[in-house]
Each structure stands twice: as C-alpha cells, then as structure tokens.
Amino acid sequence: MPLPPRWLRRVLLAPAVVLLAVVVVTTLPVWALVAAALSPLVPGRLRPLRLLWIGCVYLVWDAAALLALFGLWVGAGFGLRVRSPGFQRAHYVLAGWFLRVLFWQARWTLRLRIDVAGADPDTAQPGRPELVVCRHAGPGDSFILIHALVNWFRREPRIVLKESLQWDPAIDVLLNRLPNRFIAPASDEDRGAALLRQIGHLASGLDDDDAFVIFPEGGNFTPKRRLRAIARLRALGLERMALRAERLRHVLAPQPGGLLAALDAAPEAGVVFVAHTGLDRMLTVSDVWRELPMDKRIVMRFWSVPPEEIPADRQERIDWLFDWWARIDEWIAANRDGVAADPAA
C-alpha cells in the first residue's frame, strides 16, 4: 500500500492513534479478562496477556510521544523554530527518554537482556563523528541500536530508514523533524543517483557527537531475501560479488552505494560496524508468537575502524565492506545460539 502524503498522515493517522490509545486503555479490563481466559489454552506462560500488555504499552507509548511532540511544536512557535539547535536537542532528549521507557517495559514483559561486546562508539572514537554500519535482522533491532547510541553513548543519530516506517505516526513525526532520510527502493538509475546524493548530503557536516546510521543490506535478513540479493548481483553482471554473497549464510549481501556516498561526504569520520544476535530466528509473525515470552539475550558486537584505515579507492572500499560482512557473518555463526565467541574476534 502506498504511503499517504504527509499532511494526511498528520491530520488522520496521528489523531487516530491517540484516540485508539484512549479507547484501548479505557476498555483494558475487558481485553485483560479475554486474554486471561485464553492463556490456559495457549502454549507458553501467559502468552496472550503478555502480548496484550506489550501491544498496549506500544500504543500508549506512541500516543504519548505524539502528544509530547505536539507540545514541542507549539513551544517552537508552531513549528517555526523546530529546526533550531535548542529544539533539535530537545527532540533527541525526548527520543532518548521514550526509548528508555520502551526498553524498560521490554525487559520486564519479554525478559530481554542486551549485552555489548567490543569497542563501543565512545571509547573507539571519542570526540569524532562516526558512520555506524549495522546488519539488519529481527523485529526491533533498529530500535535497539538507536537506544544504545542515544542513551548509552550520548550520540545524535542521523539515520537512513525505509520509507514505510512512516506508517508509525510517532516515528514519522519525530524523525522527520531531525536530520534523517526515509528512502524507497530506486526504480531506475536516475532515482538511484538522486538517492545517493541525499545520503551523501545527510552524512555531510557531522559534528563530534553525531552518528550516521545505515543498514547496507536494505532490509531484514530472510533466506528468501538472501537468494534474491545474490540473484540481483548476477543480473547486474557482478559475478565475483555474487560468489562472495553465496558464502554469507546469516547476512544479506551489502549494497555498497549508500556507505560509499557517506564515506565521500564524511572523510573525517570513523566507521563502526555493528552485529547482533538474539532476534535472528524471528523472521515472521508466527516466529515472534512462538518465541513469546522471549527470554532472550541479545548480544551487540562493535568493531571500530579509524578513518586512516579506510581504503581510498572505490573498488577497494567495496571489497573492504564485503570483507567486514564476511567477518560479521562468521561472528553471528559463532554467537547466534548464545555461545560467546572470543571477544577479540
């Protein structure tokens, strides 16, 4: 379904979420009784109740964020000063607070635990902008990464995201007020070139606490997407890259164009590669349902590359990205079942 225009999303979708949150909260006892009655009939411990609770929490979280964002819009002179440095910082603080609330509930309801291994963005490149390059797999992995950057490492992310994420009104409003780019797959060469220019523009002018975030795979890992990515490389005549992609078992072949544009636009930035495990096996709605309550240990692994170690030649950079993706693939294979690998790996 095509994304509605922005004015329609503001006039209809955002108020509808707030109204729905009010209705759900006022009728919550009824829903809770129904979920409690169903719980003995469903495998797992209180699975319907947990699912109801996390759904209600997310809906109320979204509605509360929209109300807070509306307050900031009014305070910014009905949007006139919303892009001033003070109000931009206020939006990052608000995002951090709401992400802390969301993950507090996730830890309590779903029993999630997040551990970090490797050099984190603060100790790796203190006082220097970073390009954060992350694999994409499992529900909510981008939330986890942004939560870590904002709340643990005090970074201000600039994110390249899928256009479809704007269906969520709070994400839509918040991230469109900050320096981010929602993108759709390019249908032709001209649109692809324009998209790379937008990514390069977003990566320009990073300061010492900024983190440019990109997911080079372009979507969550699934076995079918892996095969499609390999076929796409072959269709483009990139047989050597297709062969390398075939050796990657747990990640999609990276699409280098966006990262290359960012590297050209921010030569002073270091690069931080990020892998994670713990959500890999939840590829479909039925997978998520089966895993509830999750009881998951999510491990995030950071590798830092200073700017002087980044290749200068375009083809060398592409090979370098594929080399790192192979390393990430190996790390996932060693850690996806909860077995910790050598920290130096």
Summary of the structure (lengths in Angstrom):
residues: 345
radius of gyration: 20.8
end to end distance: 42.8
largest distance: 62.8
contacts: 1054
relative contact order: 0.13
helix: 57%
strand: 12%
